[in-house]
């Protein structure tokens, strides 16, 4: 069986978000045990011109739900960027996972010839569905998941490579 557009997207987004949620749980437990202010982690960033942890998590969520929706020819649910607590960020991840998992194989497969137009302030980018997934959506998604992990690691959270790769458990 050949790798399908569905197999390369929907389960990948869901797994990455589950791993990110597990990383957040581990960092939160560490922060509480160490008496570290959770708000300082929430607002931490790697560089002054980068989004803080909360923004990275929101953008990972947006990348997953937006990417999945575009591949399915659907409209992603709106999620205003109003999270102010760890619990709210984890709720957003859970809602994003739930949405992504509503998309079925038949919603995505067969859409390989679909044209996806991504509106940007500098002008729209146009892709075929496979090019959108592999050249934009997945790299963008993993950029934000990785950056969120890196922010927490940089702040001292005891995270390792396997937390990133298998934080939500290894697939069966």
Helices and strands as residue ranges (DSSP letters): H 10-34, H 38-42, H 53-72, H 86-100, H 105-108, E 115-118, E 125-128, H 129-131, I 132-137, H 138-154, H 161-166
